[in-house]
Amino acid sequence: MLLGIVVTLISLWYGQNHGLLPVAASAEAILVDGLFNVMMTISCGLFLLVEGALIFSIIRFRRREGDDEDGVHLEGNIPLEIVWTAIPAVIVFGISIYSFDIYSEMGGLDLMNHNSTPTEAVKIAYAPDLENGDMPLLSDVGLGEPPSSAGQPALEVNVSGLQYAFIFTYPDSGIVDGELHIPSGQLVRLNLQAQDVLHAFWLPEFRVKQDMIPGQETRLVLEATREGTYPVVCAELCGPYHGGMRTQLIVHSPEEYDDWVQSKVAQGNTAETLANLPGSDRTDAQYLANFVEPLDLDIDADALAQLQAMPHAHMASHS
Amino acid sequence: MTTSEVKPAAAPASEAILGNERKWTDYFTFSTDHKVIGIQYLVTAFVFYMIGGALATAMRTELATPAPDFVTPDVYNGLLTLHGTVMLFLWIVPAGAGLANYLIPLMIGARDMAFPRLNAIAFWLIPPSGILLISSFFFEPPTAGWTSYPPLSLNTGMLGEGIWILSILIGGTASILGGLNFLVTILKMRVPSMPLTKMPLFCWAMIATSLLILISTPVLAGALILLAFDLIAGTAFFNPTGGGNPVVYQHMFWFYSHPAVYIFVLPLFGAISEVIPVHARKPIFGYRAIAYSSLVISFLGLIVWAHHMFTSGTPPWLRMFFMITTMVIAVPTGIKVFGWLATLWGGKIAFTSAMLFALGFIATFLIGGISGVMLAAVPFDIHVHDTYFVVAHFHYVLFGGSVFGVYMAVYHWFPKMTGRMMNETWGRIHFALTFIGMNLTFMPMHELGLMGMNRRIALYDPQFTDLNVVATIGSYIMAVSTIPFIINAIWSWRYGQKAPANPWRALTLEWQTLSPPIIENFEELPVLQTGPYDYGLGYIPEKDPAELYSHAGEPAAAT
């Protein structure tokens, strides 16, 4: 009994104080962290219980020297087995319901409502009248608008992934940039697409991720709650420099964001921005050079020069 | 044998023995003896395990620093692809098949597998498959990961990718042939006195495994053949530039590759259910629950595949459906873990090397199981998908479950296979090093993934350096830990203490014949006297019953 209380207390404490997640910078992150903390509490309790029982058995039920007898003949205990079938079943059922709830709060189920921009249906030769509406299970992919937002207008950004960079286009102002700038406290809708292979758009501090699929647009809707600079990470193997496919997300206050838009529009040199992005015609060394600074990598100039002297690896010739 | 020596009853049996003595060269031939094939599988698989481990050690060396300095990122992707493929298709699957081959006929009292020649063909497909795959490393390694998602796999080099596809098709065929053989053997060749419910749990686990192999592996073959058409003939099944859909490949791939996780781990679930009762001297707790939970896992394993695709092109309803099925699979798995724990409870646990690995199995597999339930929760999985958290999770399942399980099985059945005992002291050292190294390597990866380190990267954010260094040190300990095992196994095989027929005083049938068993397994087919786990009923089996030698002449001749 006392043991049970101690295990419960430790689990409850650890569930809140594990320190395993980076700072939560979005509305979605707070929801996900709540779920993780609950799962961590349950896991911690289960871990202590099972490993405790294991260690207790190892010590208490070890074979003594010279004892060749068998243990007790016990083939099972139906009530006990029902208990340890039912308890995990209840736990996973609870976690499922909680996850479902969190997922719909994050806007995951929003995409099932076909009120979003209709995609052009492919006309099938033998069934030219077939419309999207006849296929209720097809829907957009990603995270939609959270139900709590109630039609609040979202800032739209088109995100394009290519080996090995993200390009952000703001349709409202025509800005093109290699970094994502967004205002805090406003819904941002990211339309994700990939130009060559699969990529994934991951914001660890926002706890959201969505694959970028060539030929199929996917979507994320998020709301930043904390200003700052956060990494944007590609999380789907996309080639040798997959690890270097990162950029920054800068969350501004709404006023700062307006200033940034103004200055960008005034500059108006989108062509130059694009030229600075790593394209597909570069050598290994040029790719790498791009990542040395943002990643603060410990590569000296000699090593880079050496790489530059090397013939193209097959990667360049195939892409 | 001449006609003058013919005696009415005993002669045919002894003639059969003397005419069929085991030669060491048998292990390098197309032998149809299931015991030879089982050992062929295990040794071949272990060689590939060493290769896969070397690849992993190279990867960890690369990841000791954030910059790609030990190998180029290109080579790193080749390492990670081959590491995954070798470990799964050339180590764990053949190791499980090896145990099944060796043990199933002995456990059910059969003289061989149902289809001995098919069995040999299945084994002899493995070496070409493996050599082909390894050789690709010297030309142009496949670099698209063991998942080989298009479009990346279609534009990273045709030769390497083509070899990879061919190699897995060959290995998959071997697996299907093996699965069919196991299933028919278990269902049709048991001694008449053994109903299904008196069968050792290893056989139950192999029924579940074989069903999974037979249902899901052909789908992988289909996916890979279509991928090969895209790669070589320029079709567009999965290639978006021609209107294909890369997400369809993911569905087909995971329709095999999630059940594959159970193909990797179920045989070892079965093996641990054999080892624990013997070394704890207590019946398995809840025989039927453990037996049927294997079948439940096998069925549920077929309908959870899209949980690998929660961030891919999967609509919301599909994410929710697969979340719930994935969560449910924790229940039968939990039944097994609790069953093993309850078997230990009140037993008389002998700390043999086999038992130590069994305890390590439970302790580490539990962690993999818990993180598995977490990963099933879609909102959390969206954060950690394709990060080191996932890498940590599946290594706790596959290393903590399968690799600990294979080591456990080897320590337990080595005396039966070779007729020699293994050295227990070195076994314990091996266990301690493996256990420490394993946890040191994979535990920090949980935090790395949660904090934002994605997987499959040769260069990473320097803020993750410290934990990566810890993991690399752990991997070196793991690499070193195999040395005592290899020396112990080879030395014991040659010079180890002679093993009695039943060194662990176990009740299952494989221990009721000589160590190693004669070619035909049993002099006379055994009759079931007790259930497989009837410990504590006063029936304590002899270590070396003299009647086993009655047909074979002197005990010394029985090596």
Interface residues (C-beta under 8 A of the other chain):
Chain A: L20 L21 P22 L31 V32 L35 F36 M39 S43 L46 F47 V50 E51 A53 L54 S57 I58 F61 R62 R63 R64 D67 D68 E69 D70 G71 V72 H73 L74 E75 G76 N77 L80 E81 W84 T85 P88 A89 V92 F93 I95 S96 Y98 S99 F100 I102 Y103 M106 G108 L109 L111 M112 L137 L138 S139 D140 V141 L143 D196 V197 L198 A200 W202 P204 E205 R207 V208 K209 Q210 D211 I213 P214 G215 Q216 T218 P231 V233 C234 A235 E236 L237 C238 G239 P240 Y241 H242 G243 G244 R246 D284 L288 F291 L295 D296 L297 D298 I299 A303 A313 H314 M315 H318 S319
Chain B: T65 P66 A67 P68 D69 T72 P73 D74 Y76 N77 E140 T143 A144 G145 T147 Y149 P151 L152 N155 T156 G157 P240 T241 G243 N245 P246 V247 A280 R281 K282 P283 I284 F285 G286 Y287 R288 A289 T311 S312 G313 T314 P315 P316 W317 L318 R319 M320 M323 I324 M327 V328 A330 V331 G334 I335 V337 F338 G339 L341 A342 L344 W345 G346 G347 K348 I349 A350 F351 L359 I362 A363 L366 I367 I370 S371 V373 M374 A376 A377 V378 P379 F380 I382 H383 H385 D386 T387 H446 E447 L450 M451 G452 N454 R455 R456 I457 A458 L459 Y460 D461 P462 R505 Y533 D534 Y535 G536 L537 I540
